[in-house]
Amino acid sequence: MKALVVGGSGFLGSHLVDLLLEKNYEITVIDNYVTGNKKNLNHIQNKIRIIEHDVNQPIPLSEKFDEIYNLASPASPIDFERIPLFILETNSKGHQNVLEYAKNHGGRVFFASTSEVYGDPEIHPQQEDYRGNVNINGPRSCYDEAKRIGETLTTIYRLHYGVDTRTVRIFNTYGPRMRPEDGRVIPNFFTQALAKKPLTVYGDGSQTRSLCYVRDEVEGFYALMQSSETRPVNIGNPSEMTILELAQAINKLLKNDAGVEFKPLPKDDPQRRRPDITRAKQVLKWQPRISLDEGLQKTFEYFNSK
Ligand SMILES: NC(=O)c1ccc[n+]([C@@H]2O[C@H](COP(=O)([O-])OP(=O)(O)OC[C@H]3O[C@@H](n4cnc5c(N)ncnc54)[C@H](O)[C@@H]3O)[C@@H](O)[C@H]2O)c1
């Protein structure tokens, strides 16, 4: 089987490439390194083909891939401030370039959408049929709305042009190869705890997150891609915890006595996030297997070795 992984040098993309290699795929990666890291694929660089390319330009290939995974998109809050137009472009024009490629050459397309399409949700946990509560003019809208456009494009190409598509809604994922400076809660907490500093908790820390370990997450991607499910599917870990509980768990693991420091909550920060994974369980027979303790330990080993 031949796979193209767009955004394959990033955090999730590189773990997906590892999984596909284990399954003996012939792999091509496209990445422009806007947020990815060449080092993420160093350990397998002789086993795959890597093309440096911005997917906002047409894909410079003409062969057929059985599976095309599109994970290209900056995804951290710091990027929302730095490169909002690029994010919007990558999930619209860039994703359309991927869909056009499949329309012309064949192959099944996977779109990496996000739980952010639910915005600050009014229902809990979030099922795929929930249409969301996104602030279209807020600081996160460049990302949230970009992903909604990406989903719409995916649907148009499926219904009108016969492209075979799969859409995943990814909930917060963590693990080795996250960028230490990327502004998300796990790298922030590990960086601060390793430096024996207090962990920064925004608001009173009662907001919740449900964190999925990266290996579980990419196994969900693969299961979805092998299935016949064309509706969006939530992939994430439903075990929910408060940010304060997470901070305390990391301080305990790293034996950091510096505690936590509270700061004001950023605008539009979602209060609660938890996937309803009934569809994934029923249709894909997938559910996360790795406990938070095990996942945090593996992530600690990564940040500690940096
Ligand atoms: N990590 C999460 O918790 C999470 C949650 C929800 C959705 N997602 C989605 O999953 C995907 C991967 O996220 P990640 O956390 O691995 O982020 P990441 O930034 O580590 O990976 C994205 C990769 O895409 C590349 N890229 C971005 N724009 C590109 C372009 N125009 N052309 C070519 N390459 C480009 C980047 O260089 C990077 O290697 C993204 O689409 C993201 O929106 C991630």
The ligand as a MOL file (V3000), in Angstrom:
LIG
                    3D

  0  0  0     0  0            999 V3000
M  V30 BEGIN CTAB
M  V30 COUNTS 44 48 0 0 0
M  V30 BEGIN ATOM
M  V30 1 N -2.3270 17.8690 18.5010 0
M  V30 2 C -3.5980 17.9600 18.7810 0
M  V30 3 O -3.9930 17.8000 19.9590 0
M  V30 4 C -4.6080 18.2480 17.6910 0
M  V30 5 C -5.9420 18.4350 18.0680 0
M  V30 6 C -6.8790 18.6820 17.0860 0
M  V30 7 C -6.5180 18.7050 15.7410 0
M  V30 8 N -5.2130 18.5200 15.4030 0 CHG=1
M  V30 9 C -4.8720 18.5770 13.9610 0
M  V30 10 O -3.9850 17.5230 13.6240 0
M  V30 11 C -3.0530 17.9630 12.6250 0
M  V30 12 C -1.6400 17.7560 13.1350 0
M  V30 13 O -1.4580 18.5140 14.3240 0
M  V30 14 P -0.0980 18.4820 15.1650 0
M  V30 15 O -0.4380 18.6910 16.5860 0
M  V30 16 O 0.6950 17.3050 14.7420 0 CHG=-1
M  V30 17 O 0.5720 19.8310 14.6360 0
M  V30 18 P 2.0330 20.0860 14.0500 0
M  V30 19 O 2.1570 21.5550 13.8750 0
M  V30 20 O 3.0520 19.3840 14.8570 0
M  V30 21 O 1.9470 19.3600 12.6370 0
M  V30 22 C 1.4570 19.9650 11.4710 0
M  V30 23 C 2.4520 19.6840 10.3500 0
M  V30 24 O 1.9540 20.2360 9.1270 0
M  V30 25 C 2.9740 20.9970 8.4990 0
M  V30 26 N 2.2980 22.0380 7.7170 0
M  V30 27 C 1.5080 23.0380 8.1630 0
M  V30 28 N 1.0780 23.7880 7.1500 0
M  V30 29 C 1.5910 23.2480 6.0260 0
M  V30 30 C 1.5190 23.5840 4.6520 0
M  V30 31 N 0.8120 24.6410 4.2080 0
M  V30 32 N 2.1870 22.8080 3.7500 0
M  V30 33 C 2.9150 21.7340 4.1650 0
M  V30 34 N 3.0260 21.3730 5.4700 0
M  V30 35 C 2.3760 22.1230 6.3740 0
M  V30 36 C 3.8070 21.5390 9.6470 0
M  V30 37 O 5.1060 21.9430 9.2790 0
M  V30 38 C 3.8070 20.3500 10.6020 0
M  V30 39 O 4.8510 19.4500 10.3010 0
M  V30 40 C -3.3910 19.4170 12.3330 0
M  V30 41 O -4.2390 19.4680 11.2090 0
M  V30 42 C -4.1590 19.8510 13.5650 0
M  V30 43 O -5.0530 20.8930 13.2820 0
M  V30 44 C -4.2480 18.3180 16.3470 0
M  V30 END ATOM
M  V30 BEGIN BOND
M  V30 1 1 1 2
M  V30 2 2 2 3
M  V30 3 1 2 4
M  V30 4 1 4 5
M  V30 5 2 4 44
M  V30 6 2 5 6
M  V30 7 1 6 7
M  V30 8 2 7 8
M  V30 9 1 8 9
M  V30 10 1 8 44
M  V30 11 1 9 10
M  V30 12 1 9 42
M  V30 13 1 10 11
M  V30 14 1 11 12
M  V30 15 1 11 40
M  V30 16 1 12 13
M  V30 17 1 13 14
M  V30 18 2 14 15
M  V30 19 1 14 16
M  V30 20 1 14 17
M  V30 21 1 17 18
M  V30 22 2 18 19
M  V30 23 1 18 20
M  V30 24 1 18 21
M  V30 25 1 21 22
M  V30 26 1 22 23
M  V30 27 1 23 24
M  V30 28 1 23 38
M  V30 29 1 24 25
M  V30 30 1 25 26
M  V30 31 1 25 36
M  V30 32 1 26 27
M  V30 33 1 26 35
M  V30 34 2 27 28
M  V30 35 1 28 29
M  V30 36 1 29 30
M  V30 37 2 29 35
M  V30 38 1 30 31
M  V30 39 2 30 32
M  V30 40 1 32 33
M  V30 41 2 33 34
M  V30 42 1 34 35
M  V30 43 1 36 37
M  V30 44 1 36 38
M  V30 45 1 38 39
M  V30 46 1 40 41
M  V30 47 1 40 42
M  V30 48 1 42 43
M  V30 END BOND
M  V30 END CTAB
M  END
